[in-house]
């Protein structure tokens, strides 16, 4: 017969488990009955939520939700999901006894008896307000970096754009002067058409610049890769010297991808600017976009991806330098010619988008950079409280 003092006795095991739960202060751990009423309360729950055990036992757990969440029926939906699926998770605002709010990561798990009947639910809540604020600050810093990269790119585009705008203004002014002095109505009509064509080209170029430079919130959406490539090509052709030939090859009927179009355009410009800077004299840059199936050969990725491949005929990258090219602030360019942030931004964008960036290079034989972005998959099932 096992003594009640034995650590293997059910009573002693239950006491030790209770001591363990009560000793946890960083997590609110408590039990609910199947209807959602609190039946136990640990010291972590009191510290995080501010209620003593005698104040909450018997209360419905919706007490901890915001009024708006209660109106929308969130507590009932979470409880129903847990009872039907065995578990429910949620991240959102919760309310303390004093009325202050904190950002919580919460989980509900069903508890069953030996016969498999539901006897209650285990509720675990953690206050992750600090982590959320840190994530928001990091997002803000990323947005500032993204905007800084845009300004740097615009600086690189300025010379070519100024030349093109000067050509357009020359056409407009010369045609206007000729139209004013000619007595031939047909010739005046041709001059006016030249003015209109040059003005429209200037308008299109200005719209491309405004679209690229506009400071706006990230807008992740389903986009056609060909549209982004066309807009990027429209900007880049003004920043390439005549000695560099740019070839753009697009696979027909490319699948959609789900990314921020502005960020993707910034990434493509970064890759193309690096390719341009790697070419000392006459050379070639090719941008090839196609769909591929991966089976783990690139960063362990599997499934369908759109590949943006930028290849140049430049100097190439030394093997000793290649592992460092995505490090923030690392650059081999002369002072004032680069911040060392372009490729790190490319790497971050690829990883955040569920893709990867792969580089192949050899000194004297050029560089090939391949950006992989996952094909958009239409969601067939809605998930609760994501």
C-alpha positions as CSV (number, residue, x, y, z in Angstrom):
1,X,0.0,0.0,0.0
2,X,1.4,3.4,-1.0
3,X,1.6,5.9,1.8
4,X,0.0,9.3,1.3
5,X,3.4,10.7,2.2
6,X,4.9,9.0,-0.9
7,X,5.7,11.3,-3.8
8,X,3.9,8.8,-6.1
9,X,0.6,9.0,-4.2
10,X,-2.1,10.8,-6.2
11,X,-2.7,13.3,-3.4
12,X,1.0,14.2,-3.2
13,X,1.3,14.4,-7.0
14,X,-1.7,16.8,-7.1
15,X,-0.2,18.9,-4.3
16,X,3.2,19.1,-6.1
17,X,1.4,20.0,-9.4
18,X,-0.5,22.7,-7.6
19,X,2.7,24.1,-6.1
20,X,4.3,24.1,-9.5
21,X,1.4,26.0,-11.1
22,X,1.3,28.5,-8.2
23,X,5.0,29.2,-8.4
24,X,4.7,30.4,-12.1
25,X,4.3,34.2,-12.0
26,X,5.1,35.1,-15.7
27,X,2.0,33.2,-17.0
28,X,-1.6,33.4,-15.9
29,X,-2.6,29.7,-15.6
30,X,-6.2,28.8,-14.6
31,X,-9.0,26.5,-15.3
32,X,-12.4,27.1,-16.8
33,X,-15.5,24.8,-16.6
34,X,-17.0,23.9,-20.0
35,X,-19.3,26.9,-19.8
36,X,-16.3,29.3,-19.5
37,X,-16.4,30.1,-15.8
38,X,-13.2,30.3,-13.7
39,X,-12.6,27.4,-11.3
40,X,-8.9,27.9,-10.4
41,X,-6.5,30.8,-10.3
42,X,-2.7,30.9,-9.9
43,X,-0.4,33.7,-8.6
44,X,0.7,34.6,-12.2
45,X,-2.9,35.3,-13.1
46,X,-3.2,37.6,-10.0
47,X,0.0,39.4,-10.9
48,X,-0.9,39.9,-14.6
49,X,-4.7,40.6,-14.3
50,X,-4.8,42.1,-10.8
51,X,-7.7,40.0,-9.4
52,X,-7.5,37.8,-6.3
53,X,-8.7,34.3,-6.6
54,X,-11.8,35.0,-4.5
55,X,-12.7,37.8,-6.9
56,X,-12.8,35.8,-10.1
57,X,-13.6,32.2,-9.3
58,X,-17.1,31.6,-10.5
59,X,-16.9,34.6,-13.0
60,X,-17.1,34.1,-16.7
61,X,-13.7,34.5,-18.4
62,X,-15.2,37.2,-20.7
63,X,-14.5,39.5,-17.7
64,X,-10.9,39.9,-19.1
65,X,-11.9,40.9,-22.6
66,X,-12.4,44.4,-23.9
67,X,-16.0,45.7,-24.2
68,X,-15.6,45.7,-28.0
69,X,-14.5,42.0,-28.1
70,X,-17.4,41.1,-25.9
71,X,-19.9,42.8,-28.2
72,X,-18.4,41.0,-31.2
73,X,-18.6,37.7,-29.3
74,X,-14.9,36.8,-29.3
75,X,-15.0,35.0,-25.9
76,X,-17.8,32.7,-27.0
77,X,-16.1,32.0,-30.4
78,X,-12.8,31.1,-28.7
79,X,-14.6,28.8,-26.2
80,X,-16.6,27.1,-29.0
81,X,-13.5,26.6,-31.0
82,X,-11.6,25.0,-28.1
83,X,-14.5,22.7,-27.3
84,X,-14.9,21.6,-31.0
85,X,-11.2,21.4,-32.0
86,X,-9.5,20.8,-28.7
87,X,-7.5,24.0,-28.7
88,X,-7.9,27.8,-29.4
89,X,-5.3,30.5,-29.6
90,X,-5.6,34.2,-29.7
91,X,-3.5,37.4,-29.6
92,X,-5.0,40.7,-28.6
93,X,-5.9,43.2,-25.9
94,X,-7.0,42.1,-22.5
95,X,-8.3,44.2,-19.5
96,X,-6.8,44.2,-16.0
97,X,-8.8,44.8,-12.8
98,X,-7.8,48.5,-12.8
99,X,-9.1,49.0,-16.3
100,X,-5.7,49.1,-18.0
101,X,-5.1,47.0,-21.1
102,X,-2.2,44.7,-22.0
103,X,-1.4,42.7,-25.2
104,X,-1.9,39.1,-24.5
105,X,-1.0,35.8,-26.1
106,X,-3.6,33.3,-24.9
107,X,-4.3,29.6,-25.4
108,X,-7.3,27.4,-24.4
109,X,-6.8,23.7,-24.2
110,X,-9.5,21.1,-23.5
111,X,-9.1,18.8,-20.4
112,X,-10.7,15.4,-20.6
113,X,-11.2,12.7,-17.9
114,X,-10.2,9.0,-18.3
115,X,-13.4,8.3,-20.3
116,X,-12.6,11.1,-22.7
117,X,-15.3,13.4,-21.5
118,X,-14.6,17.2,-21.4
119,X,-14.3,18.3,-17.7
120,X,-12.9,21.8,-18.3
121,X,-10.4,23.9,-20.1
122,X,-6.8,25.0,-19.3
123,X,-6.3,28.7,-19.9
124,X,-2.8,30.1,-20.3
125,X,-2.2,33.8,-20.8
126,X,1.0,35.8,-21.2
127,X,1.5,39.5,-21.2
128,X,3.6,40.3,-24.3
129,X,3.0,44.0,-24.5
130,X,6.7,44.8,-24.4
131,X,7.4,42.3,-27.2
132,X,4.6,43.9,-29.3
133,X,5.9,47.4,-28.8
134,X,9.4,46.3,-29.8
135,X,8.0,44.7,-32.9
136,X,6.2,47.9,-33.8
137,X,9.3,50.0,-33.2
138,X,11.2,47.6,-35.5
139,X,8.6,47.9,-38.2
140,X,8.9,51.7,-37.9
141,X,12.7,51.5,-38.3
142,X,12.2,49.3,-41.3
143,X,9.8,51.8,-42.8
144,X,12.4,54.6,-42.3
145,X,15.1,52.5,-43.9
146,X,12.9,51.7,-46.8
147,X,12.2,55.4,-47.3
148,X,15.9,56.2,-47.1
149,X,16.6,53.6,-49.7
150,X,14.0,55.2,-52.0
151,X,15.7,58.6,-51.6
152,X,19.1,57.0,-52.4
153,X,17.6,55.4,-55.5
154,X,16.0,58.6,-56.6
155,X,19.4,60.3,-56.3
156,X,20.9,57.7,-58.6
157,X,18.0,58.3,-61.1
158,X,18.3,62.1,-61.1
159,X,21.0,62.5,-63.8
160,X,19.2,60.4,-66.4
161,X,15.8,61.9,-65.5
162,X,17.1,65.5,-65.8
163,X,18.6,64.7,-69.2
164,X,15.3,63.2,-70.4
165,X,13.2,66.1,-69.0
166,X,15.6,68.6,-70.7
167,X,15.1,66.8,-74.1
168,X,11.3,67.0,-73.6
169,X,11.4,70.7,-72.7
170,X,13.6,71.3,-75.8
171,X,11.1,69.7,-78.0
172,X,8.2,71.6,-76.4
173,X,10.0,75.0,-76.6
174,X,11.3,74.5,-80.1
175,X,8.0,73.3,-81.4
176,X,6.1,76.1,-79.8
177,X,8.4,78.7,-81.4
178,X,8.0,77.1,-84.8
179,X,4.3,76.9,-84.4
180,X,4.2,80.6,-83.6
181,X,6.2,81.7,-86.6
182,X,4.8,79.4,-89.3
183,X,2.1,80.4,-91.7
184,X,1.4,76.8,-92.7
185,X,-1.6,75.4,-90.7
186,X,-0.5,71.7,-91.4
187,X,3.0,72.4,-90.0
188,X,1.6,74.2,-87.0
189,X,-0.6,71.2,-86.4
190,X,2.5,68.9,-86.5
191,X,4.3,71.2,-84.0
192,X,1.4,71.1,-81.6
193,X,1.3,67.3,-81.8
194,X,5.0,67.2,-81.0
195,X,4.3,69.4,-78.0
196,X,1.5,67.2,-76.9
197,X,3.5,64.0,-77.3
198,X,6.5,65.4,-75.3
199,X,4.1,66.6,-72.5
200,X,2.5,63.2,-72.2
201,X,5.8,61.5,-72.0
202,X,6.8,63.9,-69.2
203,X,3.5,63.3,-67.4
204,X,4.0,59.5,-67.5
205,X,7.5,59.8,-66.2
206,X,6.4,62.1,-63.4
207,X,3.7,59.7,-62.4
208,X,6.2,56.9,-62.2
209,X,8.4,59.0,-59.9
210,X,5.5,60.0,-57.7
211,X,4.3,56.4,-57.4
212,X,7.8,55.2,-56.5
213,X,8.7,58.0,-54.1
214,X,5.3,58.4,-52.3
215,X,5.6,57.8,-48.6
216,X,2.8,55.4,-47.7
217,X,2.0,52.5,-45.5
218,X,3.0,49.0,-46.6
219,X,0.3,47.6,-48.9
220,X,0.7,43.8,-49.3
221,X,-1.6,42.7,-52.1
222,X,-1.8,40.2,-55.0
223,X,0.2,41.7,-57.9
224,X,1.2,40.7,-61.4
225,X,5.0,40.5,-61.6
226,X,5.0,41.9,-65.1
227,X,3.4,45.2,-64.0
228,X,6.1,45.8,-61.4
229,X,8.8,44.9,-63.9
230,X,7.4,47.3,-66.5
231,X,7.2,50.2,-63.9
232,X,10.8,49.4,-62.7
233,X,12.1,49.3,-66.3
234,X,10.5,52.7,-67.0
235,X,12.5,54.2,-64.2
236,X,15.8,52.3,-64.7
237,X,16.2,53.1,-68.4
238,X,17.0,56.7,-67.4
239,X,19.8,55.6,-65.0
240,X,21.7,53.3,-67.3
241,X,24.6,54.6,-69.5
242,X,24.3,54.0,-73.2
243,X,27.2,51.6,-73.0
244,X,25.1,49.1,-71.0
245,X,22.5,47.0,-72.7
246,X,19.5,46.0,-70.6
247,X,17.5,42.9,-71.7
248,X,14.2,42.1,-70.0
249,X,12.7,38.6,-70.5
250,X,9.3,37.8,-69.1
251,X,7.7,34.3,-69.1
252,X,4.2,34.6,-70.4
253,X,1.3,34.3,-68.0
254,X,3.3,34.6,-64.8
255,X,1.4,33.7,-61.6
256,X,0.4,36.3,-59.1
257,X,2.5,37.0,-56.0
258,X,1.4,38.6,-52.7
259,X,3.9,41.3,-51.7
260,X,4.1,45.1,-51.4
261,X,4.6,46.4,-54.9
262,X,6.6,49.4,-53.8
263,X,9.0,47.3,-51.8
264,X,9.5,44.8,-54.7
265,X,10.2,47.7,-57.1
266,X,12.8,49.0,-54.6
267,X,14.4,45.6,-54.4
268,X,14.6,45.2,-58.1
269,X,16.2,48.7,-58.5
270,X,18.7,47.8,-55.8
271,X,19.7,44.6,-57.7
272,X,19.9,46.4,-61.0
273,X,21.9,49.4,-59.6
274,X,24.4,46.9,-58.2
275,X,24.6,45.2,-61.5
276,X,25.2,48.6,-63.2
277,X,27.9,49.6,-60.7
278,X,29.7,46.3,-61.3
279,X,30.2,47.0,-65.0
280,X,33.3,49.3,-65.6
281,X,32.7,49.9,-69.3
282,X,30.4,48.4,-72.0
283,X,28.4,45.5,-70.8
284,X,25.1,43.8,-70.4
285,X,22.4,43.3,-67.8
286,X,19.6,40.9,-68.1
287,X,16.4,40.7,-66.0
288,X,14.6,37.4,-66.4
289,X,11.4,36.6,-64.6
290,X,9.9,33.1,-64.7
291,X,8.0,30.6,-62.6
292,X,9.8,27.7,-61.0
293,X,9.1,24.7,-58.7
294,X,11.5,24.3,-55.8
295,X,12.2,21.1,-53.9
296,X,14.5,22.4,-51.1
297,X,17.5,23.2,-53.3
298,X,17.3,27.0,-52.4
299,X,17.2,27.7,-48.7
300,X,15.1,24.6,-48.1
301,X,12.1,26.2,-50.0
302,X,9.4,24.0,-51.5
303,X,6.6,24.8,-53.9
304,X,5.9,27.3,-56.6
305,X,7.9,30.5,-56.8
306,X,8.4,33.4,-59.2
307,X,12.1,33.9,-59.8
308,X,13.5,37.4,-60.6
309,X,17.0,36.8,-62.0
310,X,19.4,39.8,-62.5
311,X,22.6,38.8,-64.3
312,X,25.4,41.2,-65.3
313,X,28.6,40.9,-67.3
314,X,30.6,42.9,-64.6
315,X,33.6,42.2,-62.5
316,X,32.1,39.6,-60.3
317,X,32.5,39.1,-56.5
318,X,35.5,37.6,-54.8
319,X,34.8,34.3,-53.0
320,X,36.1,35.9,-49.7
321,X,33.6,38.7,-49.9
322,X,30.5,36.8,-51.2
323,X,29.4,35.6,-47.7
324,X,29.2,39.2,-46.4
325,X,27.3,41.0,-49.2
326,X,24.0,40.9,-47.3
327,X,25.5,42.3,-44.1
328,X,24.1,45.8,-43.2
329,X,26.5,48.6,-43.9
330,X,29.0,46.3,-45.7
331,X,30.0,47.7,-49.0
332,X,33.0,47.6,-51.4
333,X,32.0,50.8,-53.1
334,X,34.1,54.0,-52.5
335,X,33.0,56.4,-49.8
336,X,29.9,58.3,-50.8
337,X,28.9,55.8,-53.5
338,X,26.8,53.5,-51.4
339,X,25.4,53.0,-47.9
340,X,25.8,49.2,-47.7
341,X,22.1,48.9,-47.0
342,X,20.7,48.0,-50.4
343,X,21.4,44.2,-50.4
344,X,20.6,43.9,-46.7
345,X,17.2,45.3,-47.6
346,X,16.9,42.9,-50.4
347,X,17.7,40.0,-48.1
348,X,15.2,41.2,-45.4
349,X,12.4,41.6,-48.0
350,X,13.0,38.1,-49.4
351,X,12.9,36.5,-46.0
352,X,9.8,38.4,-44.8
353,X,8.0,37.5,-48.0
354,X,8.6,33.8,-47.5
355,X,11.2,33.6,-50.2
356,X,15.0,33.8,-50.6
357,X,17.8,35.5,-52.4
358,X,20.5,33.3,-54.0
359,X,23.8,34.6,-55.5
360,X,26.2,33.1,-57.9
361,X,29.4,35.0,-58.9
362,X,32.9,34.5,-60.2
363,X,35.6,37.2,-60.5
364,X,35.9,38.3,-64.1
365,X,32.7,36.5,-65.2
366,X,29.9,38.5,-63.7
367,X,27.2,38.0,-61.1
368,X,23.8,36.4,-61.1
369,X,21.3,37.2,-58.3
370,X,18.1,35.3,-58.0
371,X,15.1,36.5,-56.0
372,X,12.5,33.9,-55.2
373,X,9.0,35.0,-54.1
374,X,6.2,32.4,-53.4
375,X,3.3,32.2,-55.7
376,X,0.0,33.5,-54.3
377,X,-2.2,30.6,-53.0
378,X,-5.9,31.5,-52.6
379,X,-7.1,30.7,-49.1
380,X,-9.8,28.1,-49.1
381,X,-10.5,28.2,-45.3
382,X,-10.8,31.2,-43.0
383,X,-9.0,30.8,-39.7
384,X,-10.4,32.2,-36.5
385,X,-8.6,35.1,-34.9
386,X,-5.5,35.0,-36.8
